[in-house]
């Protein structure tokens, strides 16, 4: 088993800063040279090299890269496409690392607390890895263990990411990335706190208590800490493996419906989104239920933001630019003139298209097909022409969830009436009722009061 290149101690941090600096500064230098020095940069070749380098670094920068690949114009398209290919699976920590980390989290006698603990991780991602274990009463467990010194790794990665953003904006003014960087910083630091993830799990159990097609794990507090999280093991197949069984169209449609409700019941009823519909974060059980297994990337939105999402749908449906301007303001866009509204509506019309037609249909290709890429290119050029815009920080995970789910629905080749699924959630929408439900559920789950502060939501 390959050992994770742990960043413990001053020496480890220095090595990581050097590797991240070399990787990200290389990107910045090429982009700046292309702009100011007239250098002929082979973007496709360099983007592939960048993906390889970032994949080798592991850690939070890989997760940031995955997120950036879904944000329109945060990076040039060649780089976005390569970064989108980064996989969550990474070489896992070796057994010596695991023993040290588990002892630090659960005590020197940690192995005696389990009847069995698999030495080899069943999955390894950007911030940690998961081991299968067995409790003394015979129950199967999933133990999520965080890599060492991730807080320092995040600081290193985000500092270099900020540099790249700043250099990129100097020669491409379509998107201001300041709030995107702030949002990524806050969300990544939250993901390091497994106590908060437990509160997120409790929140989802409350929000989805009546959604019997969504299965969530049980939490084991006596086998958990701030950086080790033990939950019940849930059996199921990952999406791509399930599709290899050649399920019927009816089954694929039902999985899509279950996924839609698993993500959007929390959003439209409570203002909460699961920001990472990555294929590794859920599985499908034999009854077509959705097993949700990761609750680190959760965002709580202002009720007004949710109202703005619905109002933008109405604006597009009615072709009402004044209502669209009002909706974008609720999202957090400021100072939009008529031209900016027109450009934003080009992209919004593409994203909302499956919801606007009352018919059974595929989701269409959100951004993976040529239609989406061509439209994104036109939007980018128009944004530059009008002087650029500054997307609100709330846009980051909302866009990531929408694009990620769109990709899932494309894989499923689902054909359902998205319009009716959507209207079943929004027809009785009331901002005040959402606010009350949100406050009650978050406090019952034990989330800190700062989730309600404007700077955190």
C-alpha positions as CSV (number, residue, x, y, z in Angstrom):
1,X,0.0,0.0,0.0
2,X,1.3,3.4,-0.9
3,X,1.9,5.7,2.1
4,X,0.4,9.1,2.2
5,X,3.0,11.8,2.1
6,X,2.2,13.2,5.5
7,X,2.9,16.8,6.2
8,X,3.5,16.5,9.9
9,X,6.0,18.9,11.5
10,X,7.8,22.0,10.2
11,X,9.8,20.1,7.5
12,X,6.6,18.5,6.1
13,X,4.9,21.9,5.9
14,X,7.9,23.5,4.2
15,X,8.0,20.6,1.6
16,X,4.3,21.0,0.9
17,X,4.5,24.8,0.5
18,X,7.4,24.3,-1.9
19,X,5.5,21.7,-4.0
20,X,2.2,23.7,-4.1
21,X,4.1,26.9,-4.9
22,X,5.9,25.2,-7.8
23,X,2.7,23.8,-9.2
24,X,0.5,26.8,-8.8
25,X,3.1,29.4,-9.7
26,X,3.9,27.4,-12.8
27,X,0.2,27.9,-13.9
28,X,0.3,31.6,-12.9
29,X,3.6,32.2,-14.8
30,X,2.3,30.5,-18.0
31,X,-1.0,32.4,-17.9
32,X,0.7,35.7,-17.3
33,X,3.4,35.0,-19.9
34,X,0.7,34.3,-22.5
35,X,-1.0,37.6,-21.7
36,X,1.9,40.0,-21.2
37,X,4.9,38.5,-23.1
38,X,3.1,37.0,-26.1
39,X,4.3,33.5,-25.2
40,X,2.9,30.6,-27.1
41,X,1.5,28.4,-24.3
42,X,0.2,25.0,-25.2
43,X,-2.7,25.2,-22.7
44,X,-3.9,21.7,-23.3
45,X,-0.5,20.2,-22.6
46,X,0.1,22.3,-19.6
47,X,-3.4,21.7,-18.2
48,X,-2.7,17.9,-18.4
49,X,0.6,18.4,-16.6
50,X,-1.2,20.5,-13.9
51,X,-3.7,17.8,-13.3
52,X,-1.0,15.2,-12.9
53,X,0.8,17.5,-10.4
54,X,-2.2,18.3,-8.4
55,X,-3.3,14.7,-8.3
56,X,0.1,13.8,-6.9
57,X,-0.2,16.4,-4.1
58,X,-3.5,15.0,-2.8
59,X,-4.9,16.9,0.1
60,X,-7.2,19.9,-0.1
61,X,-5.8,21.4,-3.3
62,X,-7.2,18.4,-5.2
63,X,-10.7,19.1,-3.7
64,X,-10.4,22.8,-4.5
65,X,-9.5,21.9,-8.1
66,X,-12.5,19.6,-8.4
67,X,-14.8,22.5,-7.2
68,X,-13.2,25.1,-9.5
69,X,-13.8,22.9,-12.5
70,X,-17.5,23.4,-12.0
71,X,-17.5,27.2,-11.6
72,X,-17.9,29.0,-14.9
73,X,-14.8,31.0,-15.8
74,X,-13.0,30.6,-12.5
75,X,-10.2,29.1,-14.7
76,X,-9.6,28.9,-18.4
77,X,-11.6,26.1,-20.0
78,X,-8.7,23.9,-20.9
79,X,-7.7,23.8,-17.2
80,X,-11.2,23.4,-15.9
81,X,-11.7,20.3,-18.1
82,X,-8.5,18.7,-16.9
83,X,-9.1,19.5,-13.2
84,X,-12.6,18.0,-13.5
85,X,-11.0,14.7,-14.3
86,X,-9.2,14.6,-10.9
87,X,-10.5,11.5,-9.0
88,X,-11.3,11.4,-5.3
89,X,-9.4,8.1,-4.9
90,X,-5.8,8.7,-3.8
91,X,-3.0,6.5,-2.4
92,X,-4.0,5.8,1.2
93,X,-1.9,6.1,4.3
94,X,0.1,3.0,5.2
95,X,-0.7,1.0,8.4
96,X,2.0,2.7,10.5
97,X,0.4,6.1,9.8
98,X,-3.1,4.7,10.5
99,X,-2.0,3.3,13.9
100,X,-0.4,6.6,14.9
101,X,-3.4,8.6,13.8
102,X,-5.9,6.4,15.5
103,X,-3.9,6.4,18.7
104,X,-3.8,10.2,18.6
105,X,-7.6,10.3,18.2
106,X,-9.0,7.4,20.3
107,X,-6.1,6.6,22.6
108,X,-3.3,4.1,22.7
109,X,-5.8,1.2,23.3
110,X,-7.9,2.1,20.3
111,X,-7.6,-1.3,18.6
112,X,-9.3,-2.9,21.6
113,X,-12.4,-0.8,21.0
114,X,-13.1,-2.7,17.8
115,X,-13.6,-6.4,17.2
116,X,-11.8,-6.0,13.9
117,X,-10.3,-3.2,11.9
118,X,-9.2,-3.6,8.3
119,X,-5.6,-2.4,7.7
120,X,-6.3,-1.4,4.1
121,X,-8.6,1.6,3.5
122,X,-11.6,0.9,1.3
123,X,-11.4,4.4,-0.1
124,X,-9.0,7.3,0.1
125,X,-9.9,10.9,-0.9
126,X,-8.5,14.4,-0.7
127,X,-8.8,15.0,3.1
128,X,-9.0,11.5,4.6
129,X,-9.7,7.8,4.1
130,X,-12.2,5.2,5.2
131,X,-11.6,1.8,6.8
132,X,-14.0,-1.0,7.4
133,X,-14.3,-2.3,10.9
134,X,-16.5,-4.4,13.1
135,X,-18.0,-3.5,16.5
136,X,-17.9,-5.9,19.5
137,X,-21.6,-6.7,18.9
138,X,-20.9,-7.7,15.3
139,X,-22.1,-4.6,13.5
140,X,-20.1,-3.4,10.4
141,X,-18.6,0.1,10.8
142,X,-17.1,2.7,8.5
143,X,-14.2,4.6,10.2
144,X,-13.3,7.9,8.5
145,X,-9.8,9.1,9.4
146,X,-8.4,12.5,8.5
147,X,-4.9,12.8,7.1
148,X,-2.3,14.5,9.4
149,X,-1.9,18.2,9.6
150,X,-4.6,19.0,7.1
151,X,-5.1,22.5,8.6
152,X,-1.6,23.5,7.5
153,X,-2.1,21.9,4.1
154,X,-5.2,23.9,3.6
155,X,-3.4,27.1,4.5
156,X,-0.7,26.3,2.0
157,X,-3.0,25.4,-0.8
158,X,-5.4,28.3,-0.4
159,X,-2.6,30.9,-0.2
160,X,-1.3,29.7,-3.6
161,X,-4.8,29.5,-5.0
162,X,-5.3,33.2,-4.1
163,X,-2.1,34.1,-6.1
164,X,-3.3,32.3,-9.2
165,X,-6.8,33.9,-8.9
166,X,-5.2,37.3,-8.7
167,X,-2.9,36.8,-11.7
168,X,-5.6,35.3,-13.8
169,X,-7.9,38.3,-13.1
170,X,-5.2,40.7,-14.4
171,X,-5.6,39.5,-17.9
172,X,-9.2,38.1,-17.9
173,X,-11.7,40.3,-16.2
174,X,-14.9,38.2,-16.8
175,X,-15.1,36.9,-13.2
176,X,-14.1,38.4,-9.9
177,X,-12.9,35.5,-7.7
178,X,-12.5,37.2,-4.3
179,X,-15.7,35.8,-2.9
180,X,-15.1,32.4,-4.5
181,X,-11.8,32.1,-2.6
182,X,-13.4,33.2,0.7
183,X,-16.2,30.6,0.2
184,X,-13.8,27.8,-0.6
185,X,-11.7,28.7,2.5
186,X,-14.6,28.6,4.9
187,X,-16.1,25.4,3.6
188,X,-12.8,23.5,3.5
189,X,-12.0,24.5,7.1
190,X,-15.4,23.3,8.1
191,X,-14.8,19.9,6.5
192,X,-11.8,19.3,8.8
193,X,-14.1,19.3,11.9
194,X,-15.7,15.9,12.2
195,X,-17.8,17.1,15.1
196,X,-19.5,19.5,12.8
197,X,-20.0,16.7,10.3
198,X,-21.8,14.8,13.0
199,X,-24.1,17.8,13.5
200,X,-24.6,17.9,9.7
201,X,-25.6,14.2,9.7
202,X,-28.1,14.9,12.5
203,X,-29.5,17.8,10.5
204,X,-30.0,15.6,7.4
205,X,-31.6,13.0,9.5
206,X,-34.1,15.6,10.7
207,X,-34.7,17.2,7.3
208,X,-35.2,13.8,5.5
209,X,-37.0,11.9,8.1
210,X,-40.1,11.5,5.8
211,X,-38.0,10.7,2.7
212,X,-37.8,6.9,3.1
213,X,-35.9,6.5,-0.1
214,X,-32.8,8.1,1.5
215,X,-30.7,6.0,3.9
216,X,-28.2,7.6,6.3
217,X,-25.7,6.0,8.7
218,X,-25.8,5.7,12.5
219,X,-23.1,7.7,14.4
220,X,-20.9,6.0,17.1
221,X,-19.8,8.7,19.5
222,X,-17.6,6.5,21.7
223,X,-15.6,5.6,18.6
224,X,-15.2,9.1,17.2
225,X,-13.3,12.3,17.8
226,X,-12.7,15.6,16.1
227,X,-10.7,13.9,13.3
228,X,-11.9,10.3,13.4
229,X,-15.5,9.6,12.6
230,X,-17.2,6.2,13.0
231,X,-20.6,5.4,11.5
232,X,-22.5,2.3,10.6
233,X,-21.6,0.6,7.4
234,X,-24.2,0.9,4.6
235,X,-24.3,-1.7,1.9
236,X,-24.9,-0.5,-1.7
237,X,-23.3,-0.1,-5.1
238,X,-21.6,2.9,-6.5
239,X,-23.4,4.5,-9.4
240,X,-21.1,3.3,-12.2
241,X,-21.0,-0.2,-10.9
242,X,-24.8,-0.2,-10.6
243,X,-25.2,1.0,-14.2
244,X,-23.0,-1.9,-15.3
245,X,-25.8,-4.3,-14.2
246,X,-27.9,-2.8,-17.0
247,X,-30.9,-1.6,-14.9
248,X,-34.2,-0.9,-16.6
249,X,-35.2,2.6,-17.7
250,X,-37.8,2.6,-15.0
251,X,-35.1,1.8,-12.3
252,X,-32.8,4.5,-13.7
253,X,-35.7,7.0,-13.6
254,X,-36.5,6.1,-10.0
255,X,-32.9,6.5,-8.9
256,X,-32.9,9.9,-10.5
257,X,-36.1,10.9,-8.7
258,X,-34.7,9.7,-5.4
259,X,-31.5,11.6,-6.0
260,X,-33.4,14.8,-6.9
261,X,-35.4,14.6,-3.6
262,X,-32.4,13.7,-1.5
263,X,-30.7,17.0,-2.6
264,X,-33.5,19.4,-3.1
265,X,-36.0,18.6,-0.3
266,X,-33.3,20.0,2.1
267,X,-32.7,23.0,-0.1
268,X,-36.2,24.2,-0.8
269,X,-37.7,23.3,2.6
270,X,-34.7,24.2,4.8
271,X,-32.2,26.2,2.8
272,X,-29.5,23.5,3.0
273,X,-27.5,21.9,0.2
274,X,-25.2,19.0,0.1
275,X,-22.5,20.6,-1.9
276,X,-20.7,17.5,-3.1
277,X,-22.7,15.0,-5.2
278,X,-19.5,13.2,-6.0
279,X,-20.0,9.6,-7.1
280,X,-18.1,8.4,-4.0
281,X,-20.4,10.1,-1.5
282,X,-23.4,7.9,-2.0
283,X,-24.4,4.5,-3.2
284,X,-27.6,2.7,-4.4
285,X,-29.1,-0.2,-2.4
286,X,-31.1,-3.1,-3.9
287,X,-34.4,-1.2,-3.4
288,X,-33.1,1.8,-5.3
289,X,-32.7,3.9,-2.2
290,X,-29.9,6.4,-2.0
291,X,-27.3,5.8,0.7
292,X,-25.8,9.2,1.8
293,X,-22.4,8.6,3.4
294,X,-20.5,11.9,3.6
295,X,-21.7,15.1,5.3
296,X,-18.6,17.3,5.3
297,X,-19.6,19.7,2.4
298,X,-22.9,21.2,3.6
299,X,-24.0,24.8,3.1
300,X,-26.8,26.7,4.8
301,X,-28.3,29.5,2.8
302,X,-30.2,32.6,3.7
303,X,-33.9,32.0,3.1
304,X,-33.8,35.0,0.8
305,X,-31.3,33.2,-1.4
306,X,-33.6,30.2,-1.8
307,X,-36.4,32.6,-2.7
308,X,-34.2,34.2,-5.3
309,X,-33.5,30.8,-6.9
310,X,-37.3,30.3,-7.3
311,X,-37.9,33.8,-8.5
312,X,-35.3,33.4,-11.2
313,X,-37.2,30.4,-12.4
314,X,-40.3,32.5,-12.6
315,X,-38.5,35.3,-14.3
316,X,-37.2,33.0,-17.0
317,X,-40.6,31.3,-17.4
318,X,-42.3,34.7,-17.8
319,X,-39.3,36.4,-19.6
320,X,-39.4,39.1,-17.0
321,X,-36.1,40.9,-16.7
322,X,-37.2,43.1,-13.8
323,X,-38.1,40.0,-11.8
324,X,-34.7,38.5,-12.9
325,X,-32.9,41.5,-11.5
326,X,-34.8,41.2,-8.2
327,X,-33.9,37.4,-8.1
328,X,-30.2,38.0,-8.8
329,X,-30.1,40.7,-6.1
330,X,-31.4,38.0,-3.6
331,X,-28.6,35.7,-4.8
332,X,-26.1,38.4,-3.9
333,X,-25.3,40.0,-7.3
334,X,-25.0,43.7,-7.1
335,X,-25.2,46.6,-9.6
336,X,-26.3,44.6,-12.6
337,X,-27.4,46.6,-15.6
338,X,-29.6,45.4,-18.4
339,X,-26.6,44.0,-20.4
340,X,-25.5,42.0,-17.4
341,X,-29.0,40.6,-16.8
342,X,-29.1,39.5,-20.4
343,X,-25.8,37.7,-20.2
344,X,-26.6,36.0,-16.9
345,X,-30.0,34.9,-18.3
346,X,-28.2,33.1,-21.2
347,X,-26.5,30.8,-18.7
348,X,-29.5,30.6,-16.3
349,X,-31.8,29.7,-19.2
350,X,-29.6,26.7,-20.1
351,X,-29.3,25.5,-16.4
352,X,-33.1,25.9,-15.8
353,X,-34.2,24.5,-19.1
354,X,-35.2,21.0,-17.8
355,X,-37.4,22.7,-15.2
356,X,-39.2,25.0,-17.7
357,X,-40.8,22.4,-19.9
358,X,-43.7,20.3,-18.5
359,X,-42.8,17.0,-20.2
360,X,-40.9,13.8,-19.7
361,X,-37.3,14.4,-21.0
362,X,-33.6,13.8,-20.3
363,X,-31.8,16.3,-18.2
364,X,-29.6,17.4,-21.2
365,X,-25.9,17.9,-20.9
366,X,-25.4,20.5,-18.2
367,X,-21.8,21.3,-19.1
368,X,-20.3,18.1,-20.4
369,X,-21.6,18.4,-24.0
370,X,-20.7,20.7,-26.7
371,X,-23.9,22.8,-26.3
372,X,-22.9,23.7,-22.7
373,X,-19.3,24.4,-23.6
374,X,-20.2,26.6,-26.5
375,X,-22.7,28.6,-24.4
376,X,-20.2,29.0,-21.6
377,X,-17.7,30.4,-24.1
378,X,-20.2,32.9,-25.4
379,X,-21.2,33.9,-21.9
380,X,-17.5,34.4,-21.0
381,X,-16.9,36.6,-23.9
382,X,-20.0,38.7,-23.2
383,X,-19.0,39.1,-19.5
384,X,-15.6,40.4,-20.5
385,X,-17.2,42.8,-23.0
386,X,-19.4,44.4,-20.3
387,X,-16.6,44.6,-17.8
388,X,-17.1,41.4,-15.8
389,X,-19.1,40.5,-12.7
390,X,-18.5,39.4,-9.2
391,X,-20.4,36.2,-8.3
392,X,-21.7,35.9,-4.8
393,X,-20.0,33.3,-2.6
394,X,-23.2,31.4,-2.2
395,X,-23.0,30.6,-5.9
396,X,-20.0,28.2,-5.5
397,X,-21.6,25.2,-3.8
398,X,-25.0,25.8,-5.4
399,X,-23.5,25.7,-8.8
400,X,-21.3,22.7,-7.9
401,X,-24.4,20.7,-6.7
402,X,-26.5,21.6,-9.8
403,X,-23.7,20.6,-12.2
404,X,-22.8,17.5,-10.2
405,X,-26.4,16.3,-10.1
406,X,-26.8,17.1,-13.8
407,X,-23.8,14.8,-14.5
408,X,-25.4,12.0,-12.4
409,X,-28.7,12.3,-14.3
410,X,-26.8,12.2,-17.6
411,X,-25.0,9.0,-16.5
412,X,-28.4,7.5,-15.6
413,X,-29.9,8.5,-18.9
414,X,-33.0,9.4,-16.8
415,X,-36.1,10.6,-18.5
416,X,-38.5,12.1,-16.1
417,X,-40.7,15.2,-15.7
418,X,-38.2,17.6,-14.0
419,X,-40.7,20.4,-14.1
420,X,-43.2,18.5,-11.9
421,X,-40.5,17.3,-9.6
422,X,-39.5,20.9,-9.1
423,X,-43.0,22.2,-8.7
424,X,-43.8,19.5,-6.1
425,X,-41.2,21.2,-3.9
426,X,-41.8,24.9,-4.5
427,X,-45.5,25.4,-5.1
428,X,-46.2,26.2,-1.4
429,X,-42.9,28.0,-0.8
430,X,-42.9,30.6,2.0
431,X,-39.7,32.4,3.0
432,X,-40.8,32.8,6.7
433,X,-41.8,29.2,7.0
434,X,-38.4,28.1,5.6
435,X,-36.6,30.4,8.0
436,X,-38.5,28.9,11.0
437,X,-37.9,25.3,9.8
438,X,-34.2,26.1,9.2
439,X,-33.6,27.6,12.6
440,X,-35.4,24.8,14.5
441,X,-33.6,22.0,12.6
442,X,-30.2,23.5,12.9
443,X,-30.5,24.1,16.6
444,X,-31.9,20.6,17.1
445,X,-28.9,19.2,15.3
446,X,-26.5,21.1,17.5
447,X,-25.0,23.3,14.8
448,X,-23.3,26.4,16.2
449,X,-25.2,29.7,16.1
450,X,-22.7,31.2,13.7
451,X,-24.4,29.3,10.8
452,X,-27.0,32.0,11.0
453,X,-24.6,34.9,10.8
454,X,-24.5,36.7,7.4
455,X,-20.8,36.3,7.0
456,X,-21.1,32.5,7.4
457,X,-24.1,31.8,5.2
